[in-house]
């Protein structure tokens, strides 16, 4: 029976607080109600379950989320309508749900581990494979009054007109059920006979800090219900959890995270991405992924040095305002969010060797804190630009770790100013090997993961093919960072488009692209509208 054929109504019950008790001796006091189950946190802080069999998922989630249970809800694995009803009953009771028919020996062992005394079959459950000696068997009644009497609850509402979920919405619907909303059953199902007496039960003792991320497949419904029954919070997300930072972070700070689905990658990837999403820290423009419906318009230069670009022609407040104005010029040209950006040269290629002999002036990191924090307050992104001279890119980037801790900060590597040991600035165009770029990429990716930061942008400046040597070997596999090649070069629009075509030729798949407009050197400089007519449309536009 498909999910969609389940009846079209919900039974609303209040939280389970007790039940009627059959006592042969009216002079004896009724037994004290006991919790239907006692939940527990998983042993590991993060785990990913890629299992697709619903019965196996139900069994696994019961073992993970429950230390003990006086009552267990059962449903046939092949009867999806009964499983849906059982899942909602499990949430109402705060008790685990198991699916019978394919793993009965393991199910019996789980019932024994839980110490269950009462089984609540839903639908045509075959109990022949389960030892029910000395156990209560209390089939779930089909009608409102019978279910309310069995659980000792007051009916909070009557049958309504809401339809049961279609298959693609089952897990989402289970995740969103209020405790006490129970799906109706199928009155034609042959249910087991009742035996024993229903003990008085309180709602199960749940735990806090359990978060479950499920990618919404219908076979996850009972596992999601078991998480809910244990007190866990559930978010239905698919793929990289950072793409759903709002839904994940809304669950709060987790003590344990469990993922259900095949869209989350491997265990290690799921663990760090889920942990990052849980922080709720977002990039300017929203989200935790740099190019998630987001584009950037940047001012380039060094604070206080007008000769190095427009960013250095005014004070901090005026720079923030100017960046916002430049970005606003592009806002109506795209449906994406346009983020004002500052590309700040933090190490400047120098005409003299300097004390360290590397022909690069490294400005103290603290010099840029005010600008970075002002940008963060204004919802702007900052790119730290490196002109290393004879130094190694990685060595220079490491010197600015305290700035990389800001979520709104990425980096740019400028190979034009990466010199060999016998080279000097302005005497030739520098270059960098892909291996050195990859060292920076992997360092920064590890840094992002370690500090649970949103994805960071890595800009690679290039206007000649030779500037990035072995470009085919660039590592684009690290999801902690997003790489962009920025096509520099000034001149006429035709000359700049030729540079654009040349730089893009043979580039690795998955690369993002940037364009630079030179305010004084271009003849003429492209307008925002003409800039965005370039194909592919640049993800990043800067002004120097």
C-alpha positions, 0 to 999 in steps of 0.5 A: 500500500503506498503512503499516499493511500493512507487515510486522509485524517490525523488523530490529535492526542495530548501527551501520554501521561498514563493509562487505564489499569485492569486490577483484579484486586480493587483494594490494591493501589494501581501501579505507578506509571513508568516511562515508556522508554529511556532514551540515550545519546549515540556513542559517537558525536557524529555518524552517517548511516547510508543504509536504505532498508527501512527495517534495518534503519528502524533497528539501527535507530532504536539501538542508537537512541534508546537505552531501554523501553517498556513498550515497543511499537511494531509494524510490518516492513512491507505495509507502509501505511502501518509503518507510518501509523506506527511511527506517529504512535512511537512519537506520541509514546516516546517509544521505539518503533521496529519493522518486522518481516525481514530481520525478525531474529535481530528484532527479537534481540533488540526487544530483549535488549530494551527490556520491553514488557509490552508490544504494540502491533500496528497492522498485520504483524506476525508475532510467530517469530518473536517470543512473546512469553510473559509479554503484553500484546496490545494491538493499536486500536483503529478508532480514536476512543480506543487509542485514547483509552489504551494510552490513557490520554485525552483526545485533543482533537477529532478526525480532520481532513488533512491528507497523508503525505505523498511518498516524497514528503513522508520523512518531512511529515514525520519530522514535523509531527506534533507529539500526539498526532497519530495517522489513522489505520486500515480497519481491514488489517488482520491484527494480532490478538490482545493478551495481558494488560496495558501497563500505565505509561508515561511519555518516554524520557527523552534526551537533549542535544540529539540532532538528526539530518535526513535527506528526506527519502521515504525509507527514513520515516521510522528512523526519523520517528525514533529520533523524534521519540527519543527527544531528538530534533530533525532537519530534512536537508539534502547534500552539503549541510552548509547549503541549509545552514538555517535549517541545521543551525535552528536545531541549536548546539548538538551533542551528537549528530546522526545523518541518514541518507546517501547525499552527504558524502562520506563520514568525515565530510558529513561530520565537518560540514554538519558541525560547520552548519550547526554554528549558524555563522553565515557569509555576507549575502547569506549562507555558508557557500561562497558562490551560492547564488552570490556574486561579488563586486570589489574595490582593489588596493592598499589602505592609504596608498592611492597609487595601488588602487581605488581602495586606498583613495579614501578612509575606512568609512568612505571605502565601505560606502564606495564599495556598497555603491559599486555593488549597487550598480550591479544589483539590478543586473542579476537575480543573484545577491551582489556582495560589496567586497574589498580586495586588500593588498596585505603584502606589496611587491617592493623594488628593494630586497628589504631586510628579509631579501624577498622583495615584498613588504609584509604589513602587520596583520593588525593594520587591517582589523579595523577595515575587516570588522567595518566590512563585516558590520556592513555585510561586506566580504574581504579578500586578502591579496598577496604579492610575495616577491621571492617568498613562498605564498604559503609562508605569507598566508600563514602570517595572517592566520588571525585575519583568516579567522574572520568568516568574511575573509578570503585570500587572493594569490597574485602570481605576477609578483611571485618571483624566482630567486634571480628575479626582481619586480617590474623586470618580468611577469612572475609565475607560480606552479600549481603545486604551490597553489595547492599547498595554500589551498590545502592549508586554508581548507584545513584551517576552515575545517578546524575552525568550523568556518564558512567556505572561503574564496581563493582568488588566483590572478592571471592574465597570461597562461604561463602565470599559473604553471601546470594549471591542470593540476590545481586541486578543486576537490577541497569543499572548504574553499572555492577557487576563482581565476581573476582575469587581469589585464587592462586596455581596450574592451577587445584586448581585454576580451582576448585576454579573457578567452586566452585565460579561460582556454583549457582551464579546469572544470568547476573553476569560477571566474572574475573580471577586473575593470581598470578605472584609469587604464582601460579605454574605455572602462566597461559599464556594469551592464557591459561587464555583465554581458561577458560570458560566462558572466563573472562571479567576481568583478573588481575595480582598480 
